[in-house]
């Protein structure tokens, strides 16, 4: 009996010393965390106060109902999940401060569009933090397992019946960002923006502009826990700022804030992702219509080929929905300088908007394509301009050197 008791004590001691105690912060698995992250983004996009005891309780209850599970999480577990997993150690108050700054001055439909953009940012941020979702296809598969569609349409979380997963997880955006690696890099920039907007000094909010005024690239990077920012070299080659210079509280009445950024794509300051999208779209046009004149190509895109279905291979991309609008915008941009195309004399946007009344009501597919082209056009123009500015000029060697002599045989 004594030997049995001694053996029991020794095993209990060994078990305890091995670190096998259960953590009080049990994080949700990838599927559960995805649904909870989307639910949190939907509540935050309605500017809900996360310090309210019911904030996380409502999220958990609605997500449980959407997923059909009895698994439960306490407020403490949810706070730990959001801070540690979703936002890399940045506290709730900083996230809320950043969100409030993003919605400043928005009215009516702008708020709805901004809500969608914010939820999209949260979704891509979560996908960057987990092992699953190596590409858009597997990300959509994880979304299906997590019942993200049901969460997006949940009225208790502020969802809408017309919100679908494909509007928030796009293969185009995924490719623009450079796949999983690019997604992680853009997520790091996102954390920097949140920390810069929500940081405190001596208990008082002290937001800073993290972008370089000369080259427009980030001059700080989020490091470690909470809102810690470290100076980093930017694109113009300026030396990193000292903490005392770059992180001091901005003086009152200083420079106006930069234009608010929307969506993960907006974090690409060099325009490389948009440039690659533009090149891919023109490749599709060249493959599908190798010998057609520009007017015939546009007629195809808005006529007989408007219902072309999406395919798996990259050589045949459908023109319906958002991608059709992007394809049309890219092609029109590529031919805008052709003097023979007098219909573009007033600009691409003016021509697209002039076509809308012709297709309204009885041609919804064409109308959707035109609206998406109008919406994408400013992003395309900014991205291509940024990509052109980012390209280094050719070195100037003065007079051309003489041709090389023939080899001596």
N, C-alpha and C positions, 0 to 999 in steps of 0.2 A: 504493500500500500504506500509506504514512504517513497519507494523507488518510483512508483507511478506518479505521485504528486510532484516529486523532484523533476521528473521528465516533463510533466505538464508545464511547470514553472519555466524550465529552460526553453521549451519550445515557444511559450508565450513571449519570453524575453527576446528570443531570436527573431520571432515574427515582428515584434514591435520595433526592434533595432533595424530591421531591413527596410524600413520606410513604407510599409504596406498599409499604413493608416489611410483611411479615405479622406481626400481633400474636401474641405467645406465648400470649395468653389468647383463644382462639377460642371464643366462646360458642356453645352449641347453638342451632339455630333454634327457632321457637316450638313446633313439634310435638315435637321431641326434648326441649326444655326442660321441657315439660309432663310427659312421662313420667318424666324424671329428678327433677323436683320432687316428684311423687307418690311415687316410690320412696324418696327421702330422707325424706319425712314418715312413711312406713311404718316405716322403720328407726328414726327418732327416737322414734316412738310406742311402740317396744319398749324405749326407754331405752338404745339402743346408743350407745357412745362413739365420736364422730366423729373423735377423734384417733387411733383405731386405723387402721393403714395399710390394713386390709381393709374398712373401712366404705364408702368410696366405690367401691372396686374391686368389691365385691359388688353395689352398686346398679347400676353400669354394666353388669356382666355380665348381670344378670337383666333389665334394661331392654332390652339388645341382643337377648336371647333372645325377650322378649315382642314386640318390634317386628320381629324378623327382619332386623336390620341388622348390618353389620360395622363401622359407625362407632364409633370409640373415643374416650375422653376420659381424660386423666391425672388423678391426684389433684389436681395444681395447678390444672388447668382446672375441676374440679368445685368445689374450694374457692372459686375466684374466681366461678363461676357462682352458687353458693349465697349467698355474702356480698354480691356486687355486685348481682345480678339479683333474687334471691328476697327478701332481707332488707335491702335499701337501705343496705348498708354495715355492718350489725351483724355482729360476728364470731361464729364458731361457739360459743365458750364461753358467750356471752350467751344464744344460742338454747337451748343445752342446759340452762342454769340455769333459764330460764323454763319449759321443758318439765318439768323435774324438779319445780318448784314446783306445776305444774298437776296432776301425778299424785300429789302428796303425800297419803297417807292413803287412797288408792283401793284397793279389794279386789274380786276376782272379776269379776262382770259389769260392775261400775262401770269397771274398767280397759278392757274391750272397748268400752263405750259412749264412754269418753273418748278411746280411740284413734280411733274413727270421727270424733268431733268435731274432734280435732286434724288429721286428714287433710283433713277438709272445710275447715278454716281455711287450710291450706297451699294447697289447690286454689283457693280464692277469692282468696287473696293472689297466686298466680301469675297468675290471669286478670286481676287488676287491674293487673299490671305489663306486659302485652303488648297489642299492637294488636288482635288477634283477640278474639273473645268479647264483642261489643258487646251481646249479649243471651243469654238462657239457651239459645236454639236454636242459635246459632252456637257457643256454648261447648260444647254437647253434640256438635256436629259436629267441633270441634277435638279433643275427647276421643276420638271414634271414630277419627280419623286417627292419634292418638297411641297407640292401643291401651290406653287407660287401664283399660278393663275387665279386660284380661289382666294388667295390672300390679297392680290391686287384688286379684286372685285368685291372685297369684303366691305360692306357699308359701315360696320362698326369701327373700321380702321380708316375710314375716309376714302375707300376705294370707289371705282367707277365701273359700270357694267361694260363699257367699251374698251377697257384696258386689257390688253393681252400681252403675254410674255414676249412675243416677237417684237413688240414695240420698245422693249427695254433691253433685250439682249440681241444685238445685231451682228451678223457676220461681218458686215461692212466696217462697223466701229472696231470690232475685234481685230480685223486686218489692219485698219488704220493705225491702231495703237501698237502693232508689231507683235501680236500673239500674247502668250502668257507672260513672257519676259517684259514686253512693252507695257503690259497691263500693270505689272508690279512697279515699274519705273514711274508710270503716271500716278499710281496710287501713293507712291512716296511724295510726289509733288502735291497731291491732294492733302496729305497729312500736314505738309509744310504750310499750305494756305490756311488750314483750320487752326493750327497752332499760332500762326501769325495774327489771325483775327481774334482769337480768344485768350491770348496770353495776359497774364497779370503781373504787375510790379508793385510790391508792397500792398497786396490786397486790392489794388485798383486796376481796372482794365486798361491795357496799354497796347493796343493793336499797332502793327507796323506794316508797311508795304514791303513784301519780300522780294519784289522784282527790281532788277537793275533799271535805272532810268535811261541808260544809254542803249543797251542792247535788248532789253525786255525779257531777259532770262532770270531765273531765280538766283538770288545772291545769298540765300539762306537755305538750310535743310534741316528738317525735323530729325532730332537725334534722341534716342533713349526714351525716358519716361516723361509724362505730362507735356508741357508746352515748350520744352527745351529746343532752342534753335542754335545751329552752328553756322558761322559764315563759310561760304564755299566760293571758289572762283566762278565767275560768270562768263558769258560768251565773248565779251569785249576785251577780255584779258586783264581786267582791273584786279588789283590785289584784293584778297578777302578783307572785309572790314573787321575792325576790332569789335568785340562785344560791346564795349562802352560807346562806340560810335554808331553801330548799326542797330542796337537793341534798346536804345534809350527811348523814352516816351516821346511821341511826336508832339511838337508844340501846338497849342490850340490855334485854330484858324489857319492851319497849314495847307498843303496842297490837297486838292480834291482827290477822292479815291479813284482808282482805276475802274474801268468798266467791269462789271461783274462777269465772272466766268460761268458758263452753263455747259453741263455735260462733260463726260470724260474727254471727248475729242478736243474741247477747248483748252486743255492743258498742254496741247502740242504747240508750243510757241514757235517752233522752227518750220511748221507746215509740212514736215516730211510725210506724215500720214496722208494728208490731203493730196499731196503731189503723187503719191503712189496710187491712191484711189483714182485720180484723174488719168493717170497713165493706163491703169487697168480698164477703165471705161472706154478710152479711145482704142484700146486693143480689141475690145468686144466689137466696137463699131467697124473697125478695119477688117475683122474676121467675118462679120456677118454681111457687111455691105461693101465689098472691096472695090466696086466699080460705079457706085451710085453717086450722083451729084448731091450737094448738101440739101437742096430742097426736097429731093426724093427721099433722102435719109430721114429728115424730119417728118415727112408724110408717113413713112413707114412706122416711126416711133409713136406717132399719135393716131395711126390708122390701123392697117391690117395686122401689125405686130404688137398692138397694145396689150393683147391678152396672152402673149407668150409666157409660158409657164417657166418657173425657176427650175434649173437642172443642177445636178451634183457637180458637173465638171465646170471648170473656170472659163472654158471657151464659149459657153452658151449661158448667159445670165439673163434672166427674165426682165421685162421692162414694167411689170405691174408694180403698184405700190410705191414705197419709198425709193427702191432701187431704180425704177423707171424714171422718176423725177431726177435722180442724180445723173443717170445716163444721159437724159435729155439736156440737163444743164451743162454737163461736161462737154458734150458735142457742140452745143451752141457757143460755148466759150472758146472752143478750138477754132471756130470758123468766123468769129465776130469781126476780124480785121479784113475779111474778104470784101472788097469794095463792090463786087457784083451782087452781094446779098443785101439789097436795099431794104429788105424788111427788118433788118437789124440796125438800121441807121439811128434809131432813137434809143438803142440799148437792148440788151437781152431781157431785162426785167420788164420793160415797157411792152415788148412784143408778147411775152408770156402772159402778162396780165390782160392784154388786149384779146387774147384767145379765150379767156375764161368764160365770158358771156355766151360765146358760140357753143360751148360744150356743156354749160350748166344745165342741171335738172335731168335731161334725157341721156347724158353721156357721163355717168359718174366716174368711170375708170379714167377717162381722159382728164376730167376735172381734177381728180386726185393726183394724177401724174403732173399736171401743170402746177398745182399748188405746191407739191413737193419740190419741183424744180425751182420755183420762186423762193421757197424756204431755204434750200440748200445753196443757192447762188451766192449770197454774201459770204457764207462760210468758205465756199470754193475760192472766191476772189481773195479773201484774207489769207487763206492757206497758201495759195500759189504765190502771192506777193511775199509772204514770210519766207517761203522756200527759196524764192529768187534772191531775197536779201541775205539769206544765210549762206548762199554759195560764195566761196572765196573768189575774188577777182584773179584773173590770170596774171602770173608774174610778168613784170616788164624787164626784158633783158636788153632794151635799146635796139640797136641795129641787129638784124638777123645774122647769125654766124655763117661763115662760108660753108658750102656743102662738104661733107667728109671726103677725103681722097679715096680712090679705089684701093682695095686690099693688095698687098705686095705678094705675088705668087712666085 
